[in-house]
Amino acid sequence: MTVFDRAYEATPSWEIGRPQPAVVRLADAGLAVGTVLDVGCGTGENALELARRGLAVTGIDGAALAIARAQALAADRGLAAEFLVHDALRLADLGRVFDTLLDVGLFHWLQPGDRPSYAASLRTAVRPGGTCLLVCWSDRNPFGIGPGRVRRRDILAAFRDGWRVDSIRPETLDTRLAMGTVNAWLASIRAT
């Protein structure tokens, strides 16, 4: 059992029971298009929001309990989203490519040395010209709680090969932590 499996024995702080406002804004702006892979989808609220809007969505997570909850939510809501237990560092094993990749809250949990491998894995799962939309904790958060802090240069370094970083801008993530929201980065990254 992984640390994330154990986290889902209760309700983790990142599971807010609805899609992240950042994802709603991205969808409203038409930035999530075509087939979508939600990497680190948790209980699937972001993926289900995109499926509700008519997109073909697959969500993956390493936590089996989270995926079981996502599958149940999809069934309860009558939404055609696919959810799989899968390793984000082995996306080539899916044997599919997508138009849009979505990562809301996985990148910042990775060790710095694993981030380039993660970016390479993502590259195997997106068509050339496809987009990765990445939302992660930023270095603008105070230390003491939460995952590792990510600097702009960390994103640029990880997505150096096979990608073009189009933008990195300030964003927020809603959380169940006492402060309610945390500072984040939203990166739009294009597969070359």
Z-matrix of the N, CA and C atoms (Angstrom, degrees):
N
C 1 1.457
C 2 1.535 1 108.75
N 3 1.319 2 115.78 1 130.33
C 4 1.458 3 120.60 2 -179.28
C 5 1.530 4 110.81 3 -85.08
N 6 1.329 5 115.43 4 169.48
C 7 1.463 6 120.64 5 176.36
C 8 1.535 7 110.29 6 -60.10
N 9 1.319 8 117.08 7 -33.56
C 10 1.460 9 119.95 8 179.44
C 11 1.519 10 111.95 9 -73.85
N 12 1.347 11 117.24 10 -36.15
C 13 1.468 12 119.18 11 173.49
C 14 1.526 13 109.99 12 -59.66
N 15 1.329 14 116.25 13 -44.12
C 16 1.469 15 119.77 14 178.87
C 17 1.523 16 111.01 15 -63.90
N 18 1.333 17 117.34 16 -37.22
C 19 1.475 18 120.34 17 179.66
C 20 1.520 19 111.09 18 -60.22
N 21 1.334 20 117.20 19 -34.99
C 22 1.461 21 120.74 20 -177.52
C 23 1.528 22 113.34 21 -82.59
N 24 1.325 23 117.97 22 1.86
C 25 1.465 24 119.98 23 171.29
C 26 1.532 25 109.69 24 -69.86
N 27 1.321 26 116.13 25 -20.61
C 28 1.471 27 123.52 26 171.86
C 29 1.531 28 105.54 27 -122.18
N 30 1.325 29 117.25 28 -154.79
C 31 1.462 30 120.23 29 174.75
C 32 1.522 31 108.00 30 -108.75
N 33 1.341 32 117.68 31 111.11
C 34 1.462 33 119.79 32 -179.65
C 35 1.528 34 111.47 33 -65.82
N 36 1.311 35 115.80 34 157.52
C 37 1.470 36 121.29 35 -175.72
C 38 1.522 37 113.14 36 -62.25
N 39 1.324 38 117.65 37 -23.34
C 40 1.474 39 120.23 38 -178.27
C 41 1.532 40 112.45 39 -86.01
N 42 1.310 41 118.01 40 -10.38
C 43 1.464 42 120.95 41 178.61
C 44 1.527 43 108.76 42 -90.33
N 45 1.331 44 116.54 43 105.62
C 46 1.468 45 121.21 44 -172.50
C 47 1.532 46 112.70 45 -104.30
N 48 1.341 47 117.73 46 2.29
C 49 1.459 48 120.53 47 176.12
C 50 1.515 49 114.97 48 77.84
N 51 1.308 50 117.22 49 13.77
C 52 1.464 51 123.44 50 178.76
C 53 1.526 52 107.28 51 -163.86
N 54 1.329 53 117.76 52 167.33
C 55 1.462 54 118.46 53 177.98
C 56 1.528 55 110.98 54 -68.14
N 57 1.303 56 114.89 55 151.33
C 58 1.459 57 119.86 56 175.15
C 59 1.538 58 108.98 57 -64.39
N 60 1.330 59 118.05 58 137.24
C 61 1.471 60 120.23 59 177.06
C 62 1.525 61 112.72 60 -53.90
N 63 1.325 62 117.87 61 -33.92
C 64 1.467 63 120.54 62 178.44
C 65 1.527 64 110.80 63 -60.85
N 66 1.337 65 117.04 64 -38.74
C 67 1.463 66 120.43 65 179.56
C 68 1.522 67 110.38 66 -69.34
N 69 1.310 68 116.88 67 -39.70
C 70 1.469 69 120.19 68 176.85
C 71 1.530 70 109.68 69 -60.39
N 72 1.332 71 116.88 70 -43.99
C 73 1.476 72 119.84 71 178.80
C 74 1.526 73 111.52 72 -64.62
N 75 1.319 74 117.18 73 -40.39
C 76 1.472 75 120.22 74 177.59
C 77 1.530 76 110.41 75 -62.59
N 78 1.310 77 116.76 76 -42.78
C 79 1.469 78 120.66 77 179.36
C 80 1.524 79 110.61 78 -66.82
N 81 1.334 80 116.74 79 -42.92
C 82 1.472 81 119.89 80 178.69
C 83 1.525 82 111.41 81 -60.52
N 84 1.332 83 116.50 82 -33.48
C 85 1.467 84 121.55 83 -179.94
C 86 1.526 85 112.26 84 -81.93
N 87 1.331 86 117.89 85 -2.53
C 88 1.458 87 121.10 86 178.92
C 89 1.510 88 113.85 87 74.93
N 90 1.324 89 118.33 88 23.81
C 91 1.463 90 121.18 89 -176.44
C 92 1.526 91 113.32 90 -87.35
N 93 1.308 92 118.20 91 -20.51
C 94 1.463 93 121.85 92 172.31
C 95 1.527 94 106.16 93 -95.67
N 96 1.325 95 116.29 94 116.06
C 97 1.470 96 120.48 95 -174.14
C 98 1.525 97 110.30 96 -133.19
N 99 1.326 98 114.50 97 159.71
C 100 1.456 99 121.18 98 172.82
C 101 1.511 100 112.76 99 62.45
N 102 1.320 101 114.72 100 -137.86
C 103 1.460 102 120.92 101 177.31
C 104 1.529 103 107.84 102 -85.28
N 105 1.325 104 115.99 103 138.32
C 106 1.462 105 121.28 104 -174.10
C 107 1.525 106 109.85 105 -125.06
N 108 1.330 107 115.77 106 135.59
C 109 1.459 108 122.56 107 170.74
C 110 1.517 109 107.46 108 -112.63
N 111 1.333 110 116.40 109 116.88
C 112 1.466 111 122.97 110 176.45
C 113 1.523 112 107.14 111 -95.58
N 114 1.330 113 115.64 112 106.58
C 115 1.464 114 122.46 113 -174.30
C 116 1.526 115 108.92 114 -91.91
N 117 1.338 116 116.33 115 122.76
C 118 1.455 117 120.31 116 -174.92
C 119 1.514 118 110.09 117 76.09
N 120 1.330 119 116.02 118 46.48
C 121 1.467 120 122.15 119 -169.39
C 122 1.519 121 114.62 120 -73.20
N 123 1.336 122 118.33 121 -13.87
C 124 1.460 123 119.42 122 -177.20
C 125 1.518 124 110.59 123 58.48
N 126 1.330 125 117.02 124 -134.65
C 127 1.473 126 120.86 125 -179.23
C 128 1.523 127 113.03 126 -81.59
N 129 1.326 128 117.52 127 6.73
C 130 1.454 129 121.25 128 165.95
C 131 1.513 130 118.94 129 89.30
N 132 1.315 131 119.38 130 8.89
C 133 1.469 132 119.19 131 -175.85
C 134 1.529 133 113.11 132 -59.13
N 135 1.336 134 117.69 133 -39.93
C 136 1.473 135 119.40 134 179.50
C 137 1.526 136 110.90 135 -68.46
N 138 1.324 137 115.99 136 -43.93
C 139 1.471 138 120.27 137 178.57
C 140 1.524 139 110.82 138 -62.65
N 141 1.321 140 116.70 139 -41.08
C 142 1.462 141 120.00 140 -179.08
C 143 1.523 142 111.66 141 -67.38
N 144 1.325 143 117.43 142 -33.53
C 145 1.472 144 119.54 143 175.27
C 146 1.523 145 110.33 144 -63.40
N 147 1.329 146 117.19 145 -41.94
C 148 1.469 147 119.87 146 179.22
C 149 1.527 148 110.76 147 -69.21
N 150 1.326 149 117.43 148 -38.13
C 151 1.472 150 120.31 149 176.62
C 152 1.521 151 110.64 150 -64.27
N 153 1.331 152 116.99 151 -38.86
C 154 1.469 153 121.08 152 177.87
C 155 1.524 154 110.72 153 -59.78
N 156 1.319 155 116.31 154 -29.89
C 157 1.471 156 121.81 155 179.59
C 158 1.526 157 112.13 156 -86.21
N 159 1.319 158 117.60 157 4.59
C 160 1.454 159 121.18 158 174.78
C 161 1.507 160 116.05 159 96.34
N 162 1.313 161 118.93 160 5.40
C 163 1.460 162 120.88 161 179.06
C 164 1.524 163 110.36 162 -84.13
N 165 1.318 164 116.22 163 149.21
C 166 1.470 165 122.43 164 175.07
C 167 1.523 166 106.81 165 -84.12
N 168 1.341 167 116.98 166 111.75
C 169 1.458 168 121.80 167 -170.60
C 170 1.520 169 111.24 168 -122.65
N 171 1.323 170 114.52 169 135.69
C 172 1.455 171 122.70 170 169.61
C 173 1.523 172 106.79 171 -119.36
N 174 1.308 173 116.86 172 132.65
C 175 1.456 174 121.60 173 175.84
C 176 1.514 175 109.34 174 -115.92
N 177 1.341 176 115.48 175 138.03
C 178 1.462 177 119.89 176 175.78
C 179 1.515 178 109.39 177 -125.78
N 180 1.319 179 114.72 178 150.09
C 181 1.455 180 121.34 179 174.58
C 182 1.517 181 107.38 180 -157.22
N 183 1.317 182 115.95 181 152.05
C 184 1.458 183 120.47 182 177.43
C 185 1.511 184 113.57 183 -80.53
N 186 1.326 185 117.63 184 -13.33
C 187 1.462 186 122.08 185 -177.89
C 188 1.531 187 109.67 186 -92.90
N 189 1.319 188 115.72 187 110.58
C 190 1.469 189 121.03 188 -177.22
C 191 1.529 190 111.97 189 -60.87
N 192 1.309 191 117.85 190 -37.30
C 193 1.465 192 120.56 191 -179.80
C 194 1.532 193 110.72 192 -64.89
N 195 1.329 194 117.17 193 -39.92
C 196 1.466 195 120.76 194 177.25
C 197 1.520 196 110.70 195 -62.67
N 198 1.326 197 116.90 196 -43.69
C 199 1.468 198 120.86 197 179.91
C 200 1.525 199 110.74 198 -64.49
N 201 1.318 200 117.88 199 -40.32
C 202 1.469 201 120.38 200 177.75
C 203 1.529 202 110.34 201 -61.09
N 204 1.315 203 117.27 202 -40.59
C 205 1.465 204 120.52 203 177.62
C 206 1.521 205 111.32 204 -66.99
N 207 1.336 206 117.26 205 -39.99
C 208 1.464 207 120.80 206 178.09
C 209 1.524 208 110.60 207 -62.52
N 210 1.333 209 116.88 208 -43.29
C 211 1.464 210 120.57 209 178.93
C 212 1.524 211 110.90 210 -62.20
N 213 1.324 212 116.33 211 -40.22
C 214 1.464 213 120.27 212 178.99
C 215 1.527 214 111.26 213 -66.33
N 216 1.320 215 117.07 214 -41.50
C 217 1.468 216 120.29 215 178.09
C 218 1.521 217 111.11 216 -63.24
N 219 1.334 218 116.98 217 -42.10
C 220 1.464 219 120.47 218 178.59
C 221 1.526 220 110.48 219 -60.75
N 222 1.322 221 116.72 220 -44.31
C 223 1.463 222 120.69 221 179.18
C 224 1.524 223 110.95 222 -64.58
N 225 1.332 224 116.73 223 -44.38
C 226 1.472 225 120.23 224 -179.75
C 227 1.526 226 111.88 225 -61.45
N 228 1.337 227 116.47 226 -34.88
C 229 1.462 228 120.74 227 -176.98
C 230 1.524 229 112.88 228 -92.95
N 231 1.323 230 117.17 229 -3.75
C 232 1.455 231 120.85 230 -179.82
C 233 1.521 232 113.12 231 67.08
N 234 1.332 233 116.13 232 34.72
C 235 1.466 234 120.76 233 -178.07
C 236 1.523 235 110.40 234 -106.33
N 237 1.323 236 115.66 235 139.54
C 238 1.460 237 121.98 236 -177.71
C 239 1.520 238 110.44 237 -91.81
N 240 1.315 239 116.96 238 70.07
C 241 1.459 240 121.76 239 173.46
C 242 1.525 241 107.23 240 -112.47
N 243 1.313 242 115.50 241 142.17
C 244 1.468 243 121.23 242 179.41
C 245 1.523 244 108.26 243 -99.55
N 246 1.327 245 117.18 244 136.10
C 247 1.464 246 121.55 245 178.66
C 248 1.524 247 108.99 246 -129.08
N 249 1.342 248 115.26 247 131.44
C 250 1.458 249 121.86 248 -175.93
C 251 1.519 250 111.07 249 -133.20
N 252 1.327 251 116.77 250 142.66
C 253 1.459 252 120.86 251 167.66
C 254 1.526 253 105.73 252 -78.07
N 255 1.329 254 116.47 253 119.67
C 256 1.463 255 120.09 254 -176.47
C 257 1.520 256 109.91 255 -157.79
N 258 1.317 257 115.85 256 150.71
C 259 1.461 258 123.90 257 179.65
C 260 1.535 259 109.51 258 -84.99
N 261 1.317 260 116.26 259 123.05
C 262 1.470 261 121.06 260 -178.41
C 263 1.520 262 112.76 261 -66.36
N 264 1.323 263 117.94 262 -17.32
C 265 1.464 264 120.57 263 177.36
C 266 1.522 265 112.14 264 -88.73
N 267 1.332 266 117.58 265 3.51
C 268 1.469 267 122.55 266 -178.84
C 269 1.536 268 110.92 267 -132.82
N 270 1.315 269 116.68 268 44.28
C 271 1.461 270 120.34 269 -176.14
C 272 1.522 271 112.86 270 -67.97
N 273 1.315 272 118.46 271 -24.49
C 274 1.466 273 120.49 272 176.83
C 275 1.527 274 110.53 273 -58.90
N 276 1.334 275 116.59 274 -29.69
C 277 1.469 276 120.66 275 -179.85
C 278 1.528 277 112.65 276 -65.37
N 279 1.329 278 117.68 277 -17.33
C 280 1.468 279 119.97 278 175.46
C 281 1.524 280 111.31 279 -66.67
N 282 1.338 281 116.18 280 -28.88
C 283 1.460 282 120.48 281 -179.98
C 284 1.512 283 114.00 282 69.89
N 285 1.324 284 116.70 283 23.15
C 286 1.468 285 121.82 284 -178.93
C 287 1.513 286 109.64 285 -137.10
N 288 1.333 287 114.72 286 157.93
C 289 1.467 288 120.18 287 171.33
C 290 1.525 289 108.28 288 -123.82
N 291 1.323 290 114.91 289 152.46
C 292 1.454 291 122.79 290 -175.00
C 293 1.517 292 109.42 291 -124.41
N 294 1.331 293 116.11 292 162.99
C 295 1.462 294 121.14 293 176.89
C 296 1.528 295 111.97 294 -82.69
N 297 1.331 296 115.86 295 -35.55
C 298 1.460 297 121.78 296 -177.01
C 299 1.518 298 109.17 297 -132.75
N 300 1.319 299 116.08 298 134.35
C 301 1.456 300 122.08 299 171.16
C 302 1.519 301 107.59 300 -109.25
N 303 1.314 302 116.72 301 140.01
C 304 1.460 303 122.27 302 179.21
C 305 1.518 304 108.34 303 -125.82
N 306 1.317 305 116.20 304 125.72
C 307 1.465 306 122.06 305 174.00
C 308 1.516 307 107.10 306 -128.22
N 309 1.310 308 116.04 307 106.56
C 310 1.460 309 121.46 308 176.35
C 311 1.522 310 107.11 309 -115.65
N 312 1.314 311 115.77 310 91.30
C 313 1.445 312 119.84 311 173.15
C 314 1.513 313 117.74 312 100.56
N 315 1.320 314 119.57 313 10.06
C 316 1.464 315 120.12 314 175.50
C 317 1.525 316 111.71 315 -96.50
N 318 1.312 317 117.50 316 -46.00
C 319 1.465 318 122.33 317 -173.46
C 320 1.531 319 111.74 318 -51.06
N 321 1.321 320 117.98 319 -41.99
C 322 1.463 321 119.39 320 -175.15
C 323 1.522 322 113.34 321 -72.01
N 324 1.323 323 118.90 322 -12.14
C 325 1.465 324 121.22 323 175.82
C 326 1.519 325 111.84 324 -86.34
N 327 1.323 326 117.57 325 -15.68
C 328 1.463 327 120.81 326 -177.87
C 329 1.522 328 111.13 327 -74.72
N 330 1.319 329 115.27 328 144.62
C 331 1.458 330 119.98 329 172.24
C 332 1.532 331 108.26 330 -67.03
N 333 1.327 332 118.20 331 145.03
C 334 1.477 333 119.64 332 -178.24
C 335 1.521 334 113.15 333 -51.24
N 336 1.321 335 118.51 334 -37.98
C 337 1.463 336 120.61 335 -179.79
C 338 1.512 337 114.23 336 -69.24
N 339 1.343 338 117.42 337 -19.49
C 340 1.472 339 121.45 338 179.40
C 341 1.529 340 112.75 339 -89.40
N 342 1.316 341 117.38 340 -13.47
C 343 1.465 342 119.76 341 -173.78
C 344 1.533 343 113.71 342 -64.51
N 345 1.348 344 119.85 343 -42.33
C 346 1.473 345 117.94 344 176.02
C 347 1.535 346 113.00 345 -62.71
N 348 1.336 347 117.43 346 -37.21
C 349 1.474 348 120.58 347 177.10
C 350 1.520 349 110.48 348 -64.73
N 351 1.325 350 115.85 349 -38.25
C 352 1.466 351 120.43 350 177.13
C 353 1.526 352 110.41 351 -63.21
N 354 1.334 353 116.92 352 -46.10
C 355 1.473 354 120.58 353 178.46
C 356 1.523 355 110.70 354 -60.91
N 357 1.335 356 117.07 355 -38.93
C 358 1.467 357 120.52 356 177.64
C 359 1.530 358 110.32 357 -66.09
N 360 1.332 359 117.11 358 -39.57
C 361 1.467 360 120.38 359 176.71
C 362 1.522 361 110.61 360 -62.73
N 363 1.327 362 116.67 361 -45.45
C 364 1.465 363 119.91 362 177.36
C 365 1.527 364 110.96 363 -57.42
N 366 1.330 365 116.46 364 -40.42
C 367 1.471 366 120.44 365 -176.60
C 368 1.523 367 111.30 366 -61.47
N 369 1.343 368 117.44 367 -30.01
C 370 1.466 369 120.16 368 179.11
C 371 1.522 370 112.31 369 -72.74
N 372 1.340 371 116.85 370 -13.53
C 373 1.468 372 120.58 371 -173.60
C 374 1.525 373 113.34 372 -111.38
N 375 1.327 374 117.29 373 11.63
C 376 1.464 375 120.00 374 -179.21
C 377 1.529 376 109.30 375 -132.09
N 378 1.306 377 114.77 376 142.47
C 379 1.469 378 118.49 377 179.34
C 380 1.533 379 109.58 378 -70.79
N 381 1.333 380 118.36 379 155.69
C 382 1.461 381 119.82 380 174.23
C 383 1.527 382 109.67 381 -56.84
N 384 1.309 383 116.89 382 132.61
C 385 1.455 384 122.20 383 -177.28
C 386 1.508 385 113.49 384 88.16
N 387 1.343 386 116.77 385 -8.59
C 388 1.457 387 120.74 386 177.01
C 389 1.520 388 111.36 387 -70.78
N 390 1.319 389 115.65 388 169.47
C 391 1.461 390 121.05 389 -172.43
C 392 1.517 391 111.26 390 -120.64
N 393 1.321 392 114.60 391 142.27
C 394 1.455 393 122.12 392 168.42
C 395 1.526 394 106.82 393 -110.07
N 396 1.314 395 116.27 394 122.38
C 397 1.464 396 122.68 395 175.45
C 398 1.518 397 106.92 396 -104.63
N 399 1.321 398 115.71 397 115.52
C 400 1.459 399 122.83 398 -171.22
C 401 1.520 400 109.72 399 -118.87
N 402 1.330 401 116.41 400 124.69
C 403 1.460 402 121.85 401 175.88
C 404 1.523 403 106.94 402 -122.26
N 405 1.342 404 116.83 403 120.60
C 406 1.458 405 120.73 404 -176.32
C 407 1.527 406 111.37 405 -143.34
N 408 1.340 407 115.99 406 158.15
C 409 1.468 408 121.18 407 175.40
C 410 1.516 409 108.99 408 -55.31
N 411 1.307 410 116.27 409 143.46
C 412 1.462 411 119.93 410 179.82
C 413 1.519 412 111.40 411 -109.79
N 414 1.303 413 114.38 412 167.79
C 415 1.464 414 121.54 413 177.37
C 416 1.530 415 111.90 414 -74.26
N 417 1.323 416 117.33 415 2.54
C 418 1.471 417 120.63 416 176.27
C 419 1.531 418 111.73 417 -84.37
N 420 1.344 419 117.36 418 -5.73
C 421 1.464 420 121.31 419 176.25
C 422 1.520 421 109.79 420 -83.45
N 423 1.319 422 117.39 421 144.91
C 424 1.467 423 119.29 422 175.02
C 425 1.522 424 110.13 423 -70.47
N 426 1.305 425 116.35 424 152.51
C 427 1.460 426 120.73 425 177.16
C 428 1.513 427 110.04 426 -77.12
N 429 1.304 428 116.48 427 161.61
C 430 1.453 429 121.52 428 176.36
C 431 1.512 430 113.13 429 127.17
N 432 1.330 431 117.84 430 -31.54
C 433 1.461 432 121.43 431 176.51
C 434 1.515 433 108.72 432 -140.76
N 435 1.306 434 115.21 433 161.15
C 436 1.463 435 120.06 434 173.52
C 437 1.508 436 114.11 435 83.59
N 438 1.330 437 115.23 436 -176.58
C 439 1.471 438 121.96 437 -177.38
C 440 1.524 439 111.30 438 -78.46
N 441 1.341 440 115.00 439 -175.10
C 442 1.453 441 121.34 440 178.42
C 443 1.513 442 112.25 441 -61.85
N 444 1.304 443 115.25 442 150.66
C 445 1.463 444 121.54 443 178.98
C 446 1.524 445 109.03 444 -87.59
N 447 1.310 446 115.90 445 137.63
C 448 1.464 447 121.72 446 -177.80
C 449 1.521 448 108.50 447 -111.22
N 450 1.318 449 114.48 448 131.81
C 451 1.473 450 120.92 449 175.68
C 452 1.530 451 108.20 450 -97.82
N 453 1.314 452 115.54 451 158.31
C 454 1.474 453 119.58 452 176.33
C 455 1.525 454 110.48 453 -52.35
N 456 1.315 455 115.56 454 -44.14
C 457 1.472 456 119.45 455 -176.53
C 458 1.532 457 111.53 456 -64.67
N 459 1.346 458 118.38 457 -25.66
C 460 1.468 459 120.91 458 176.10
C 461 1.529 460 110.67 459 -66.24
N 462 1.316 461 116.34 460 -40.49
C 463 1.465 462 120.73 461 177.89
C 464 1.531 463 109.66 462 -66.69
N 465 1.322 464 116.04 463 -46.55
C 466 1.470 465 120.28 464 179.72
C 467 1.526 466 111.12 465 -59.69
N 468 1.327 467 117.51 466 -41.52
C 469 1.463 468 120.96 467 -178.87
C 470 1.525 469 111.50 468 -67.08
N 471 1.313 470 117.38 469 -41.30
C 472 1.463 471 120.76 470 -178.15
C 473 1.525 472 111.83 471 -67.69
N 474 1.326 473 116.60 472 -37.34
C 475 1.469 474 121.59 473 -174.98
C 476 1.528 475 111.51 474 -102.26
N 477 1.308 476 116.56 475 40.67
C 478 1.467 477 122.47 476 -178.50
C 479 1.524 478 111.97 477 -79.28
N 480 1.327 479 117.50 478 -39.64
C 481 1.466 480 121.07 479 -172.88
C 482 1.529 481 111.17 480 -104.83
N 483 1.331 482 115.85 481 121.44
C 484 1.459 483 121.32 482 177.18
C 485 1.522 484 114.33 483 84.75
N 486 1.335 485 116.30 484 6.93
C 487 1.456 486 121.67 485 -176.50
C 488 1.521 487 110.89 486 -137.52
N 489 1.322 488 115.79 487 158.52
C 490 1.466 489 123.32 488 169.06
C 491 1.527 490 106.98 489 -128.21
N 492 1.321 491 116.72 490 117.70
C 493 1.461 492 120.42 491 178.46
C 494 1.525 493 107.51 492 -79.61
N 495 1.319 494 116.81 493 111.94
C 496 1.463 495 121.52 494 -178.52
C 497 1.522 496 112.30 495 -81.12
N 498 1.340 497 116.89 496 -37.24
C 499 1.469 498 119.46 497 179.94
C 500 1.517 499 110.28 498 -161.06
N 501 1.315 500 114.29 499 150.70
C 502 1.464 501 122.82 500 170.18
C 503 1.517 502 105.02 501 -136.71
N 504 1.318 503 116.14 502 116.52
C 505 1.472 504 118.36 503 -177.12
C 506 1.528 505 110.64 504 -134.29
N 507 1.311 506 117.15 505 158.00
C 508 1.468 507 120.37 506 178.81
C 509 1.526 508 111.49 507 -62.59
N 510 1.321 509 114.63 508 142.54
C 511 1.457 510 123.26 509 179.30
C 512 1.518 511 106.64 510 -147.08
N 513 1.311 512 117.59 511 179.51
C 514 1.457 513 122.26 512 172.88
C 515 1.523 514 108.89 513 -131.91
N 516 1.316 515 115.02 514 157.76
C 517 1.457 516 122.62 515 172.25
C 518 1.517 517 107.41 516 -123.30
N 519 1.317 518 116.42 517 133.06
C 520 1.455 519 120.18 518 173.06
C 521 1.531 520 108.38 519 -78.22
N 522 1.316 521 115.55 520 147.98
C 523 1.453 522 120.97 521 -176.63
C 524 1.518 523 109.55 522 -148.61
N 525 1.310 524 116.23 523 163.78
C 526 1.454 525 121.39 524 174.36
C 527 1.528 526 111.28 525 -87.67
N 528 1.329 527 117.94 526 1.02
C 529 1.458 528 121.17 527 176.30
C 530 1.527 529 110.08 528 -66.14
N 531 1.313 530 116.89 529 161.89
C 532 1.469 531 121.97 530 -174.59
C 533 1.523 532 112.96 531 -55.61
N 534 1.334 533 117.59 532 -34.53
C 535 1.468 534 119.57 533 -177.73
C 536 1.527 535 113.73 534 -76.67
N 537 1.320 536 117.82 535 -11.65
C 538 1.463 537 121.24 536 175.19
C 539 1.512 538 115.12 537 82.57
N 540 1.313 539 117.21 538 -51.93
C 541 1.463 540 120.95 539 177.11
C 542 1.523 541 108.94 540 -130.85
N 543 1.321 542 114.69 541 154.32
C 544 1.463 543 120.73 542 176.47
C 545 1.523 544 108.60 543 -127.59
N 546 1.309 545 115.65 544 157.09
C 547 1.456 546 121.49 545 177.12
C 548 1.519 547 110.03 546 -72.68
N 549 1.303 548 115.44 547 141.12
C 550 1.457 549 121.56 548 -178.23
C 551 1.525 550 109.38 549 -141.80
N 552 1.318 551 113.52 550 171.24
C 553 1.465 552 122.21 551 168.41
C 554 1.522 553 107.58 552 -111.93
N 555 1.311 554 115.89 553 143.92
C 556 1.466 555 122.09 554 168.27
C 557 1.526 556 106.38 555 -115.97
N 558 1.319 557 114.90 556 115.86
C 559 1.466 558 120.10 557 179.19
C 560 1.517 559 108.81 558 -111.77
N 561 1.332 560 115.71 559 135.22
C 562 1.453 561 122.71 560 172.54
C 563 1.522 562 106.30 561 -109.53
N 564 1.326 563 115.84 562 118.64
C 565 1.456 564 121.67 563 -169.32
C 566 1.533 565 108.47 564 -128.87
N 567 1.310 566 116.98 565 127.25
C 568 1.469 567 122.39 566 -175.09
C 569 1.522 568 110.38 567 -103.94
N 570 1.343 569 116.10 568 133.32
C 571 1.465 570 121.48 569 175.97
C 572 1.520 571 109.50 570 -74.43
N 573 1.337 572 116.64 571 129.54
C 574 1.477 573 120.82 572 -179.08
C 575 1.517 574 110.51 573 -98.38
